[in-house]
Amino acid sequence: MSYTTNYLQSESVAAQGPEIIVLVNCMVQDAIKLSASDLHIEPWEKVIEVRARVNGVLTEVAHLPLDLMDKISMRFKVMSNLVTYQAGMPQDGTAIGGPELDGVQLRVSIFPTTRGEKIVVRLFDPKDRRFDLNTLGFEDSTLQGVLRLLKRTSGLLLFTGPTGSGKTSTMYSALCYIMQRDGINMSISTVEDPVEFNLPMVSQTQVNPAQDFTYALALKSILRQDPQVVMVGEIRDAETAAIAVQAGLTGHLVLSTIHSGVSSGAFTRLINMEIEPFMLASSMLGVMGLRLVRGNCPSCAQPYEPEPSRLKIVPEELMPEAQFRRGVGCDECNNTGYSKRMPVTELLAVTEPFREAVLKKMQTSALEQIAIQQGMRTLWQNGLQRAVTGQTTLEEIIRVVAVDMI
């Protein structure tokens, strides 16, 4: 039973004052207990639906009486120093939980809907975050490839994938690796929106579009601060892209993210931002695609046979040694059959043949084929390897990875 449900059964549902504080704490404690990344509190037609995103999937936590919505919203606004009397505009803020919430950091987003304000809280536990490339669970070939690229002193290394796929954690881990390797001899600066964690020995800056402090403006200024390594939270526009590419050409190692379905698509995206192909070919070191899939619960995973229709997509050469497994559900995994998430990656390291293809403005599909010929293992190939070795289910790989291959 969740903390929230237990509290509602033991207290009056007409909670006010201190009772609302306890109720909100219970909801956050539920999310922490489930190791959730986000907590959703949403007014539906007759109830408040409380859900938590656990291992990338929304899970129901509790139903609350609809008349508590305004009080819950007010409490989160107070916690995150938002305007309490404003109800018709989106608001965002941060809060740090006290001892009762284990010091977990909360990023609160409040958004008006026709039924009231919807609240989404992203949870960060500083005690549970270690930025170490060796512990992120990358495939060996990907890890070694990334470490080789991070030895370079200039160029642009991009990370691509949907929201919540681990791009920021990977970039933070890369910065920590560089710091541990080079120590005080390295000057590292970041431009982020927002700054998610404070890193030691790194100058971190948060953009503020409301005051015209944009990625492009911040990046221009940072390059006058004599950095050797620069992390840009996201390449969103042509101006930021141009500055990042130029920085990679002028002796800086630049890490950033860009939205693209596959790694090779990042080049097409940048060319569409009017970046000259010869500049891309000269500056780009590589692109790493990321997805997160749920791993099988180690306590209840058992051998199983996937449906014949799904086995058809597995290459014949993988079948003889395939060991498909899935969790049947237990208390350890909250009866989901899945445990923590693991990455599925593809690392496109730019080679001379690939540079020539970029100069010719080849289409994304053609670029991908050249990258594969040069040794890149695709998201799909690495995902299938996770499934046939029993680390996750074939169904999970299809759900997360195959949708991008269609």
C-alpha positions as CSV (number, residue, x, y, z in Angstrom):
1,M,0.0,0.0,0.0
2,S,1.3,3.5,-0.9
3,Y,2.0,6.2,1.7
4,T,-0.6,8.3,0.0
5,T,-3.4,5.7,0.2
6,N,-2.5,4.7,3.7
7,Y,-2.6,8.4,4.8
8,L,-6.0,9.0,3.2
9,Q,-7.4,5.9,4.9
10,S,-6.2,7.1,8.3
11,E,-7.0,10.8,8.0
12,S,-10.0,12.9,7.0
13,V,-10.1,13.5,3.2
14,A,-11.0,17.1,3.9
15,A,-7.4,17.8,4.6
16,Q,-6.3,21.4,5.3
17,G,-3.2,23.1,6.6
18,P,-0.7,20.7,8.1
19,E,-2.7,17.7,6.7
20,I,-2.0,18.9,3.1
21,I,1.7,19.2,3.9
22,V,1.7,15.6,5.0
23,L,-0.4,14.4,2.0
24,V,2.0,16.1,-0.4
25,N,5.0,14.6,1.4
26,C,3.3,11.2,1.1
27,M,2.9,11.5,-2.6
28,V,6.6,12.5,-3.1
29,Q,7.6,9.6,-0.7
30,D,5.7,7.2,-2.9
31,A,7.6,8.4,-5.9
32,I,10.9,8.1,-4.1
33,K,10.0,4.6,-2.9
34,L,9.3,3.6,-6.5
35,S,12.5,5.2,-7.8
36,A,10.4,7.3,-10.1
37,S,11.8,10.0,-12.3
38,D,8.6,12.0,-12.4
39,L,5.4,12.4,-10.3
40,H,2.2,13.4,-12.2
41,I,-0.8,14.9,-10.3
42,E,-3.6,15.6,-12.7
43,P,-7.3,16.6,-12.2
44,W,-9.5,14.2,-14.1
45,E,-13.3,14.4,-14.4
46,K,-14.1,13.0,-11.0
47,V,-10.8,12.4,-9.2
48,I,-7.2,13.6,-9.0
49,E,-5.0,10.9,-10.7
50,V,-1.6,10.5,-9.1
51,R,0.9,8.6,-11.2
52,A,4.7,8.0,-11.2
53,R,7.0,7.4,-14.1
54,V,8.9,4.3,-13.1
55,N,11.6,3.0,-15.5
56,G,10.0,5.2,-18.2
57,V,6.4,3.9,-17.8
58,L,3.6,5.7,-16.0
59,T,2.3,3.8,-13.0
60,E,-0.8,4.6,-11.0
61,V,-0.1,5.5,-7.4
62,A,-3.5,6.7,-6.0
63,H,-6.8,8.5,-6.6
64,L,-7.6,11.6,-4.5
65,P,-10.8,13.6,-4.1
66,L,-11.0,16.3,-6.7
67,D,-11.7,19.1,-4.2
68,L,-8.1,18.8,-2.9
69,M,-6.5,19.9,-6.2
70,D,-6.3,23.6,-5.3
71,K,-4.8,22.9,-1.9
72,I,-2.2,20.5,-3.4
73,S,-1.3,23.0,-6.1
74,M,-0.9,25.7,-3.5
75,R,1.4,23.5,-1.4
76,F,3.7,22.8,-4.3
77,K,3.8,26.5,-5.2
78,V,4.8,27.4,-1.7
79,M,7.5,24.7,-1.7
80,S,9.0,25.9,-5.0
81,N,8.6,29.7,-4.4
82,L,6.1,30.2,-7.1
83,V,3.3,32.8,-7.3
84,T,0.6,31.4,-5.1
85,Y,-2.3,33.6,-6.3
86,Q,-1.7,32.9,-10.0
87,A,-3.7,30.0,-11.5
88,G,-4.1,30.7,-15.2
89,M,-0.4,30.7,-16.3
90,P,2.3,28.0,-16.4
91,Q,4.9,28.2,-13.7
92,D,8.1,26.3,-13.0
93,G,10.3,26.2,-9.9
94,T,12.6,24.1,-7.8
95,A,12.5,22.8,-4.2
96,I,14.8,20.8,-2.0
97,G,13.0,18.3,0.2
98,G,13.7,18.2,3.9
99,P,14.7,15.2,6.0
100,E,11.3,13.7,5.5
101,L,12.0,13.6,1.8
102,D,15.6,12.5,2.1
103,G,16.8,15.8,0.6
104,V,15.6,14.9,-2.8
105,Q,15.5,17.9,-5.3
106,L,12.2,18.6,-6.9
107,R,11.7,20.4,-10.2
108,V,8.0,21.5,-10.2
109,S,6.0,22.3,-13.3
110,I,2.5,23.6,-12.9
111,F,0.3,23.9,-16.0
112,P,-3.3,25.2,-16.3
113,T,-5.9,22.8,-17.8
114,T,-9.7,23.1,-18.2
115,R,-10.2,21.1,-15.0
116,G,-7.6,22.8,-12.9
117,E,-3.8,22.9,-12.6
118,K,-1.8,19.8,-13.6
119,I,1.4,19.3,-11.6
120,V,4.4,17.4,-12.8
121,V,7.4,17.0,-10.4
122,R,10.8,15.7,-11.6
123,L,12.8,14.1,-8.8
124,F,16.6,14.2,-8.5
125,D,18.3,12.4,-5.7
126,P,21.9,13.8,-5.3
127,K,22.9,10.8,-3.1
128,D,21.9,8.4,-5.9
129,R,23.7,10.1,-8.8
130,R,27.2,9.0,-9.7
131,F,28.5,10.4,-13.0
132,D,30.8,7.6,-14.1
133,L,30.9,6.4,-17.7
134,N,32.0,2.9,-16.5
135,T,28.9,2.4,-14.5
136,L,26.3,3.6,-17.0
137,G,26.0,0.2,-18.6
138,F,27.1,1.0,-22.1
139,E,28.0,-1.8,-24.5
140,D,31.8,-2.4,-24.4
141,S,32.3,-1.2,-28.0
142,T,30.4,2.0,-27.3
143,L,32.2,2.8,-24.1
144,Q,35.7,2.3,-25.7
145,G,34.6,4.4,-28.7
146,V,33.4,7.3,-26.4
147,L,36.6,7.2,-24.4
148,R,38.7,7.4,-27.6
149,L,36.7,10.5,-28.8
150,L,37.1,12.2,-25.4
151,K,40.8,12.1,-25.8
152,R,40.5,14.6,-28.6
153,T,41.2,18.2,-27.8
154,S,38.9,19.7,-30.3
155,G,35.7,18.9,-32.3
156,L,32.0,18.4,-31.7
157,L,30.5,15.3,-30.1
158,L,26.7,15.2,-30.2
159,F,24.3,13.0,-28.2
160,T,20.8,12.3,-29.6
161,G,17.7,10.6,-28.3
162,P,14.2,11.4,-26.8
163,T,13.6,13.2,-23.6
164,G,14.7,11.1,-20.6
165,S,17.0,8.8,-22.6
166,G,20.1,9.7,-20.5
167,K,21.8,12.3,-22.7
168,T,22.5,14.8,-19.9
169,S,23.8,12.0,-17.5
170,T,26.1,10.8,-20.2
171,M,27.5,14.3,-20.9
172,Y,28.0,14.9,-17.1
173,S,29.8,11.6,-16.9
174,A,32.0,12.5,-19.8
175,L,32.9,15.8,-18.1
176,C,33.7,14.0,-14.8
177,Y,35.9,11.5,-16.8
178,I,37.8,14.4,-18.3
179,M,38.2,16.1,-14.8
180,Q,39.4,12.8,-13.2
181,R,41.8,12.3,-16.1
182,D,43.3,15.9,-16.3
183,G,42.4,17.4,-13.0
184,I,43.2,21.0,-12.3
185,N,44.8,21.5,-15.7
186,M,41.4,21.4,-17.5
187,S,39.0,24.4,-17.9
188,I,35.4,23.2,-18.4
189,S,32.3,25.4,-18.9
190,T,28.7,24.5,-19.5
191,V,25.6,26.3,-20.7
192,E,22.4,24.5,-19.6
193,D,18.6,24.9,-19.3
194,P,18.3,24.1,-16.4
195,V,21.5,23.2,-14.5
196,E,20.4,19.7,-13.2
197,F,23.4,19.0,-10.9
198,N,26.3,21.0,-9.7
199,L,29.6,19.5,-10.8
200,P,32.8,20.1,-8.9
201,M,35.5,22.1,-10.8
202,V,33.1,23.0,-13.6
203,S,31.7,26.5,-14.4
204,Q,28.0,26.0,-15.0
205,T,25.6,28.6,-16.4
206,Q,21.9,28.5,-16.8
207,V,20.3,30.3,-19.7
208,N,17.4,32.8,-19.1
209,P,15.4,33.4,-22.3
210,A,13.1,35.8,-20.4
211,Q,16.0,38.2,-20.2
212,D,17.4,37.3,-23.7
213,F,20.2,35.3,-22.1
214,T,20.0,32.5,-24.8
215,Y,22.2,29.5,-25.6
216,A,23.8,31.5,-28.5
217,L,24.6,34.5,-26.3
218,A,25.9,32.4,-23.5
219,L,28.0,30.3,-25.8
220,K,29.5,33.4,-27.5
221,S,30.5,34.8,-24.1
222,I,31.9,31.5,-22.7
223,L,34.3,31.2,-25.6
224,R,36.0,34.3,-24.3
225,Q,36.5,32.6,-20.9
226,D,39.3,30.4,-22.3
227,P,37.6,27.0,-21.9
228,Q,39.1,23.8,-23.2
229,V,35.9,21.8,-22.9
230,V,32.4,23.2,-23.4
231,M,29.1,21.5,-22.8
232,V,26.0,23.0,-24.5
233,G,22.7,21.6,-23.1
234,E,21.0,21.5,-26.5
235,I,21.4,22.8,-30.0
236,R,18.0,24.3,-30.7
237,D,18.6,26.9,-33.4
238,A,20.9,27.8,-36.3
239,E,22.8,30.4,-34.4
240,T,23.7,28.0,-31.6
241,A,24.6,25.3,-34.1
242,A,26.9,27.7,-36.0
243,I,28.8,28.8,-32.8
244,A,29.1,25.2,-31.6
245,V,30.5,24.0,-34.9
246,Q,32.9,27.0,-35.0
247,A,34.0,26.3,-31.5
248,G,34.8,22.7,-32.4
249,L,37.0,24.0,-35.3
250,T,38.9,26.5,-33.2
251,G,40.4,24.2,-30.5
252,H,37.5,23.4,-28.2
253,L,36.0,20.1,-27.4
254,V,32.3,20.7,-27.5
255,L,29.6,18.3,-26.1
256,S,25.9,18.9,-26.9
257,T,22.6,17.3,-27.7
258,I,20.4,17.5,-30.8
259,H,17.0,16.0,-31.5
260,S,17.3,13.3,-34.2
261,G,15.8,9.9,-34.6
262,V,19.0,8.2,-35.6
263,S,22.6,9.3,-35.2
264,S,23.2,9.9,-38.9
265,G,20.1,12.2,-38.9
266,A,22.0,14.8,-36.8
267,F,24.1,15.7,-39.9
268,T,21.0,16.3,-42.0
269,R,19.5,18.3,-39.2
270,L,22.5,20.6,-39.0
271,I,22.7,21.0,-42.7
272,N,19.0,22.1,-42.6
273,M,20.1,24.7,-40.1
274,E,22.3,26.0,-42.9
275,I,25.6,24.7,-41.5
276,E,28.0,24.3,-44.4
277,P,28.8,20.6,-45.0
278,F,32.5,21.3,-45.2
279,M,32.4,22.7,-41.7
280,L,30.5,19.7,-40.4
281,A,32.9,17.3,-42.0
282,S,35.8,19.1,-40.4
283,S,34.4,19.7,-36.9
284,M,32.3,16.6,-36.1
285,L,33.9,13.8,-34.1
286,G,30.8,11.6,-33.7
287,V,27.2,11.2,-32.7
288,M,25.9,8.9,-30.0
289,G,22.3,7.7,-30.1
290,L,20.7,6.7,-26.8
291,R,17.6,4.9,-25.6
292,L,16.8,3.4,-22.2
293,V,15.1,0.1,-21.9
294,R,13.8,-1.7,-18.8
295,G,16.0,-4.6,-17.6
296,N,14.6,-7.9,-16.5
297,C,14.1,-8.2,-12.7
298,P,17.0,-10.4,-11.4
299,S,14.7,-11.9,-8.7
300,C,12.0,-13.3,-11.0
301,A,13.4,-13.5,-14.5
302,Q,12.7,-16.9,-16.2
303,P,13.3,-18.3,-19.7
304,Y,10.4,-17.8,-22.1
305,E,9.6,-18.1,-25.8
306,P,8.5,-14.9,-27.6
307,E,5.6,-15.0,-29.9
308,P,6.4,-16.4,-33.4
309,S,5.5,-13.1,-35.1
310,R,8.1,-11.3,-33.0
311,L,10.8,-14.0,-33.4
312,K,10.6,-13.3,-37.2
313,I,12.5,-10.0,-36.7
314,V,15.4,-11.7,-35.0
315,P,18.2,-12.6,-37.5
316,E,18.7,-16.3,-37.9
317,E,22.3,-16.1,-37.0
318,L,21.3,-14.9,-33.5
319,M,18.8,-17.7,-32.8
320,P,21.1,-20.7,-32.0
321,E,22.5,-19.0,-28.9
322,A,19.5,-16.9,-27.9
323,Q,18.4,-17.1,-24.3
324,F,15.2,-15.1,-24.0
325,R,14.2,-14.2,-20.5
326,R,11.5,-12.1,-18.8
327,G,10.4,-11.4,-15.3
328,V,7.1,-12.9,-14.1
329,G,6.6,-10.3,-11.4
330,C,7.5,-10.2,-7.7
331,D,7.6,-7.8,-4.7
332,E,11.1,-6.7,-5.7
333,C,9.9,-5.3,-9.0
334,N,6.4,-4.2,-7.9
335,N,5.0,-7.1,-10.0
336,T,6.2,-5.5,-13.3
337,G,8.8,-8.1,-14.2
338,Y,11.3,-5.3,-14.8
339,S,14.0,-3.7,-12.7
340,K,16.3,-0.8,-13.4
341,R,16.8,0.6,-16.9
342,M,19.8,0.1,-19.1
343,P,21.1,2.0,-22.2
344,V,20.9,0.9,-25.8
345,T,23.3,2.9,-27.9
346,E,24.8,3.5,-31.3
347,L,28.0,5.4,-31.7
348,L,28.7,7.0,-35.1
349,A,32.4,7.9,-35.1
350,V,33.2,10.1,-38.1
351,T,35.7,8.5,-40.5
352,E,37.2,9.8,-43.8
353,P,34.6,8.0,-46.0
354,F,31.8,9.4,-43.8
355,R,33.2,12.9,-44.1
356,E,33.2,12.6,-47.9
357,A,29.6,11.5,-47.8
358,V,28.7,14.5,-45.6
359,L,30.4,16.8,-48.1
360,K,28.2,15.3,-50.8
361,K,25.1,16.1,-48.8
362,M,23.9,12.5,-48.9
363,Q,20.6,11.5,-47.4
364,T,20.3,10.2,-43.9
365,S,19.7,6.6,-45.0
366,A,22.8,6.7,-47.2
367,L,24.9,8.2,-44.4
368,E,23.7,5.4,-42.0
369,Q,24.7,2.7,-44.5
370,I,28.2,4.2,-44.8
371,A,28.5,4.4,-41.0
372,I,27.5,0.7,-40.7
373,Q,30.1,-0.2,-43.4
374,Q,32.6,1.7,-41.2
375,G,31.8,-0.5,-38.2
376,M,28.8,1.3,-36.5
377,R,26.5,-1.0,-34.6
378,T,22.9,0.4,-34.8
379,L,20.5,0.9,-31.9
380,W,18.5,-2.1,-33.3
381,Q,21.5,-4.4,-33.4
382,N,22.6,-3.5,-29.9
383,G,19.0,-3.7,-28.6
384,L,18.6,-7.2,-30.1
385,Q,21.8,-8.3,-28.4
386,R,20.4,-7.2,-25.1
387,A,17.3,-9.3,-25.7
388,V,18.9,-12.5,-27.0
389,T,21.3,-12.5,-24.0
390,G,18.4,-12.3,-21.5
391,Q,19.1,-8.8,-20.2
392,T,15.7,-7.5,-21.3
393,T,12.7,-8.8,-23.2
394,L,12.3,-8.8,-27.0
395,E,9.0,-6.9,-26.4
396,E,10.8,-4.1,-24.6
397,I,13.3,-3.7,-27.4
398,I,10.4,-3.5,-29.9
399,R,8.6,-1.0,-27.8
400,V,11.5,1.4,-27.3
401,V,13.8,0.9,-30.2
402,A,11.8,-0.5,-33.2
403,V,9.4,2.5,-33.2
404,D,12.3,4.6,-34.3
405,M,13.2,2.2,-37.1
406,I,9.8,2.3,-38.8
